[in-house]
Amino acid sequence: MFNSPLPTANDLPSTARLLRSTAIAVVVAVGLLVTVVMPSEYAVDPTGLGRVLGLQQMGELKIALANEALAETQSPAATPSAPVVAEPVAPPAVPVVGEAPQPRPATAETSPTPTMNSNKMTVNLKPGEGAEIKLDMIKGASVRYEWTTSGGTVNFDTHGEPYNGKKGYFHSYSKGKQVNGDSGEFVALFDGTHGWFWRNRSDGPVTISLTTTGEYSKVNQ
């Protein structure tokens, strides 16, 4: 049997050489973390090289897609609402403070009778908090609206839910991300509740001011 000779002390790397190799490996790993991993995964680019290479944009896109997926998995109807303060204007409307939504059967005999109403309401949202305001409307009724924010931007979904509809079903009229307002008009596609859901994705509190004018019988928080 052939026995290979054991390495001598001169053949083994010195302690100084091992320490130097370890230091080089650590420097390379930190460099890759700062210039490649952090910009592409977390949209953090302390050196500015990630944006030049396009990695910063990749990280921002990943974070935006993750936030969008999280928001879409949460049904607007199942999200806790922030307090809503309503200031009725002529003609008088039903106050929305402390009033819980009351589903009503979607029959011709019990559908709400639309009247021309006008309301001004405000919603205060903490960071990450969501809220919605809904109007009782029958099919074909229309409403004009305008809302603005102060303190930051919000994500929103203007949608409707039919009376006695399938659990979790809603029709979206319009939606947006990181905006500070919206205005327009929509026509109810069915008897049900129709309105707005907002979520504060900023780092500070946001106040939403909403004005509505149209054919609806009730305002729900």
N, C-alpha and C positions, 0 to 999 in steps of 0.2 A: 504494500500500500504506500502511495506517495503522500507525504505530509508536507503541505506548503509551509514555508517559514513564517513565523510570526513577525508582524511589522515591528520595526524598531522605533524608538522614540522620535528619531528624525523623520520617519515616514508619516507620523500622525500630525494633523494640523495643530498649530499652537493655540493656546487660549486666546491670544490677541486676534488671531485670524478668525476663530469661531465667533468672537464678539463682533468683529467687523462685518462678517457675513450676516449675522443676526440683525445688526443695525441697518444694513443695506436693505434686507428683506422688510423690516418694519417701515423704513422710509418709503419703499415702493408700494407697500400695502396702503399706507396712509395717503400717498399720492393718488392711488387709484380710487380710494374711498371718496376723497374730496373732489376729484376732477371728473369721475365717471359715475360711481354708485349714487352719491347724494343728489347730483342734478337729475339723473335719469329716473330715480325711484321716488325721491321726495321733493323734487323741484327746488332744492337748496343748492345755490351755486356761489360759494364764497370767493372763488377765484375768477369767475367770469368766463372761464374756458368752456364750461358746459354749454352756455348759450351760443358760443361761437361754433361748437361742434353739433349743435342741435339737440343736445341731451336735456337741457333745461326745458325746452318745449315738450319733449317726450314726458318728462316728469309732471309738468302742469296738466298735460292731457290725461295722464293716468289718474291724477287726483280728481280732476273734473268728472271723469267717467265714474270713478268710485262714489263721489258725492251724488251724482245723478242716479246711479243704481240704488243707493240707499234711500234717496227721497222717493223714488218710484215704488219701492217695496212697502211704503207706509201709505195706507189708504187715507185720504183727507178726512173722511168721516170718523176715523179711529184715532185722530191726533188730538190731544188735549188742547182746548182753546184758551187763549188769554182773555182777560176781562175786556168787554166791549162797552164803551160808553156811547149812547145814542142821543143825539140832539134833534128831536123832531122839528120840522118846519111845516108851514101850512101846505096842504091840509094836515091835521094831526095824525101821527102814525103810532102804532103800538110800540112802547119802549122795549128794548132788547136786553136791558140789564137784568140778570138773574133769571132769564126766561129760557127754559130748556126746550129743545126741539120736540115737537109733537107730531109724529107721522100720522097722516090721514089717508083713508081709503081712496083709491083712484077710481071713483065712480062718478058718473055724471051728476048724481044727486048730492054728493058730498064734496065735490071739487070746490075750492075757494073761488068766490066771485071777485074778479080783479077790479080794483079801483085805482085811480091815479093817485099815487103817493110820492112824497119826496122826503128823503132823510139825509142827515149828515151824521156820520159815526166816526169814532176814533178807536184804534186798537194799539195797545202798547205791547211790544214783543221783546223779551230778553234774548240774548244770544242763544241760538239753537231752538228757540220756541216757535210753535206754529199756532195759527188761529184761523177761523173761518167765519164768514157771515153769509147766510142764505136767505133767499126771498121765496115765499110761497107764490107760485105762478102756475097758470093753466096753459095748456098748449096754445101757441099763437100769440101769447102776451109778450110784450117787449119792454125793455128797460134800458135807459141810458145811464152811464156811470162814468165816474172819474175818481181815481185815487192816486195819492202821492205819498211819499215817505219822507221822513226827516230823521237824520242820524245815521243813515246807511241804506243799503240796498237789500232786496228780498227776492226770493223765488216765489212764483205764484202760479195758480191754476184756476182759471175761470171754468166752472163745470156745473152740471146739473145731475140730480138723482131722482128717478121717478118714484112716486108713492108706491109702496109695496113691491118695489123692484127686487131683483136678485141681490143677495147680500154681496156688497163690494162693487156693484156695478155703478158706474157714473159715466156721463158723456162730457168730454172736455171741449169747451168752445175755444179757448186760447190758453197759452202758458208761456212762461218766460223765466229766465234765471238772472239774478244779480241786476235787477232793474229798480228804478226809483219812482215808478208810476206807470199808469196805463189808463186809457179811456176808450170809450166806444159804445156800442149798442149790440145787444143780442136778443134773439127771439126764442122763447122756450119751445123746445121740440116735443115736450110731453108735459103732462100734469106732474108737478113735483116741486122740489126745492132747487133753486138755482142761485149760484153766487160765487164766492171767491175763497180760496185757501191761500194763505201766505206762510212762509217760513223765513225766519231771520237767520241768514247764514253769515252775518258779520260778527265782529268781535265785541260790539257794543249794543245798547238798546236802540230800538227803532220804533217810531210812531207812525202809524198808517192813518191817513185821513180819507174817508170814503164818502162820496156824494152819489145818491141814486135818485132817479126820477123815472116813473113808469107804472106799468100795470101789475101790481102785486098786492096781496092782501095781508101779508104778515112778514115781519123780519125776525129771523132766528139766529141766535148765537151758537 
